[in-house]
Amino acid sequence: MGVNPGQAELLRLGENAIYALPSEDIVVRVARSDTKDIEEKVAKELAVSRWLASQGFPAVRIRDDIPQPVRAEGRLVTFWEYVPPSPKDPDLTDLASLLRAFHELPEPDFAVAVLDPFPIMRRRLARADGVDPGHVEFLSDACDRTESAFRAIVEDKQGGLIHGDAHRGNLLAGDGQVLLIDYEAVAVGPRAWDLIPTATAVDRFGLPRTEYAEFCRIYGRDVTDWDGYETLRTVRELGMTTWLMQNAQSGKPAVEFALRMQSLREEDLGRRWHAL
């Protein structure tokens, strides 16, 4: 099947470049490279998508009528169903409901790696370009300081299948239901990891506490009451900051990266961040 890229629309630029081709009913995900670790991650994404479809879980599907992944100019490309924009954005109640259902799924019929965000953070730091070396050193040291406490939590075995990057940006409203998207971070680990983004959004992104309380009610847990919260929050914020660092050479990303670095250096947990 041929795909016409003429009307491609960039939706997101992060770990992947994501383009919509509405006329083809396709979304194209272009990975940063085709190295072995990226190849394994892409294979997992495709396997998770097919497995979620077999479970009848509301999640975006791959386009199995197109051979994939495709190698192109040193990158891996995958193809997904296009979901037209909805007049109503998904909210935190949708996220809470989907996470609760996701965490109740049976074990998949394929191996899933244990949650480990440190390798990708360290790869980002090793490849840092156009960023103050002092910031890179600080972030590297912060990873070293938190890793052992993080691993102790993960090795406690109190967990299961997790999405790995659970926030409203990874939901799509389509055809009467809300869909979960983006499976590259799916792992086995503490389910609290999927609750951390919403919990930290109260301090970092101005989420009203009433909305957070409703999220907790629907999911059935407030992760901020747990003794592992501080460690997981620190690791999650390091991941968010190293992710932003990849595009922080100029403009708004550079300004936001500087703000986040200042708040991390000063251990200011209440400093407001901005989503980009």
N, C-alpha and C positions, 0 to 999 in steps of 0.2 A: 504494500500500500504506500503510495507516495504522499508526502505532506508538503503543502505549499506554505512557506514561511513568510510570504509577502506582507501579511497583516499582523505579524507578531507584536504583542503588547507586553512589555516588561511589567510583571506583577511584583516581584520581590528580588532583591539582590543580597544574598548572605552566604551561607555555606553552599547554596546553589543559586544559579540564575533561573528564575521561573518565568516562563512566557505563556501567555494565553493566545490560542488560535481559535477564536470563537467560530469562524466560518467552517473550521474542521472539527469542531467539538473536541478539541484537544488542549491539554496543558502540557507544556514541555519543561522538564527539569534538567538543567545542565549542571553537572557536578564540576568542581574546580579542577579535577584531574582524573586520570584513569589508573592511579596507583593501586596496589593490592589492597590497601586498607579501604580506599574508596570503593573499589570493586566489591569487597565484602559487604560494605554498608548498603550499596545499591541492591545487591542480591537479597539482603535482609528486607529492605523496603518492599521489594516485589513479593517476597514470600509472605510478609505480614499482610499485605493487601489481599492476596489470594486467600489467606487463612481467614481474615476478617469477613470476606465475602462468603466463605463457607459457613461461618457462624451466623450470618444474617445481621452482622453488626453494622450500624449506620456509619459508614466510612467511605471516603472517595475511592473509586476503583481505578485500576490500571486499564489501559487499552490493550487487551490481550490479542486484538486483531493486528497489532503491529509488533514485529519482532523486536525484542529488547532484552537488555540494554544495547544501545548502539554506541560504538566508539567513533568519535569525530574530533580530529585535531587535538588529540591528547586529553579528551574529556569523555565522560560517560553520560549518555542522554537516555532519559526514560520518558514515557508518554502516558498521560493520565486523562481520565474523563474530565471534560470541561463542565463546570457548574456555573450557570449564568448568575449574575449579581442578583441579590434579593433586596427588596425594599426594607427588610427588617434584619438588622445584624444579630447574630447569636449573642446571648448574654451569659452571665456567670451561672445562672440557674441551669442553662443548657450544658455548660462545662461540667458542673457538679454532677448532673444526671449521667452524662456520658462517661465521666471518670468512674463513677460508682459501678456502672454496667461493665466498663472495660476491666476493672479490677476483679469483677466476679466471673470473668471468662475462664474456661478451663485452660490447662496448659496447652500450648500449641504443639503440633506434631513435628516440630523441627527445633533444633537447638537455638537458643537465644543467649547471647553473652550477658555476663553480669555487668551491671551499671559501673562505668568507669569513665568519668569525664576528663580525667587528667591527661591522657595521651593527646587528645585533640587540643586541649588548652596549651600544652607544651609545644605542639607542632605550630600553633599560631604564633606563640612567642618566639620560636626559633626562626620563623619566617617573617617576623615583624619588619616592616619597611616604612621609613618616613615617620617613625615614632620615637619620642625621647627615650634613649637607652635607659635612663633612670626609671622610667615607667615600666619598661620591660623587666628590669631587674627586680623592682618591687613586686610585680605580679608573679614572677618566678619564685621569689622567696615566699610569697603568700601561699602559693600552691604547695610548696615544701612544708610550710607550717601546718596546713590543714589536712594533708593527705592521710596521715596515720589515723586521725580521729574519724575521718570519713570512712576509711576502710574498716574500722572497728564496727561502725554502724552497719555497713553493707554485709559484713561477715556474721552479723547477729542472726541472719537467716529469717528475720521477721519481715517478709515481703513476698513478692511474686512478680507477675508480668506488669510492667509499667510503660506508659507512653514515652516518658523521658523528656518531653518538652511541651507540657500541658498548659496552654494559655489560650485566651480567646482568639488570638491570631491564627491558631491552628484549628479553627472551626469554620465551617461553611454552611450557610443556610441555603437549602436547595430542595425544591419540589415537595414542600410540606414537612420537611424534617431537617434537623441539623446534623451535619456530617463531621466526623473527625478526620483530619488530614495530617500528613507529614509523619512518616514512620521511621525516619532515619535514626532516631534516638531510642527506639523501643529496646527495652532491656529487661533483665530480672534484677530487682532491687527493692529497697524500702518504698512502699507505696506513698509514704510521706513526701518523697521527691516530687510526685505529681501535684502535690498540694502547695508546695513552697512558692511557685510563681504567684498564685493568687494571694497567699498570706503576705508576701513581701510587697505586693502592689499597694497595700494600705499605706506603708511608709514611703515607698519609692515613687509611686505613680498616682497618688492621691485617690485611691479607691475608697469610696465611703465605707465606713465601718458597718453600716447597716447592710450594705450589699455583701460584704464579707461574711457577716453573721448569717445571712440567708444561704450563701454558698456552703457554709459549714453545716447548717441545718439539713440541707438537701443531701450533701455527701454523707453526713453523719459523724464528722470529726473536725476539731479545730487543732491543726498541727502546731500552732504556736504554744500549746500547753505541754508539748512533748520535750523531753530533755535533749533530744538530738536536733531540735529546730535550729539552734544557732549555728551549728556546724554545717548543716545542709544549706542554710541560707547563705553562709559565707561562700561555699563552693559554687552555688548557683550564681551568685553575683560576680564571682571571678569569671565564670563561663560567659555571662552576659557581657562583661567588659572586654574580655579577649575577643569575643565575637565582633563587637563594635570596632575594636582596634584594627581589624583587617581593612576597614574602609575609612579610617580616621585621619587621613592625610590632609584634608581640607574641608571647608564648609561646615555644615551643621554636625556631621559626625565627629569632626575634630573638636568642636566646642563641647559636645556632649561627652566625648571621651575624657576631655580635661576635667569636666565637672565630676564625672564618676571617679576619676583617679584621685581628685582632691578629697572626696568624701571617704574613699577607702583608706587613704593615707591617714586621715584624721579620725577614722573609726566612727564616722558620723552616720548612724543608721537611719536618721530621720531626714537626711538630705534628699530633696525631691529630684528624681531623674525624669527623663523624657523619652518616650518611645519614638524610635525612628524607623 
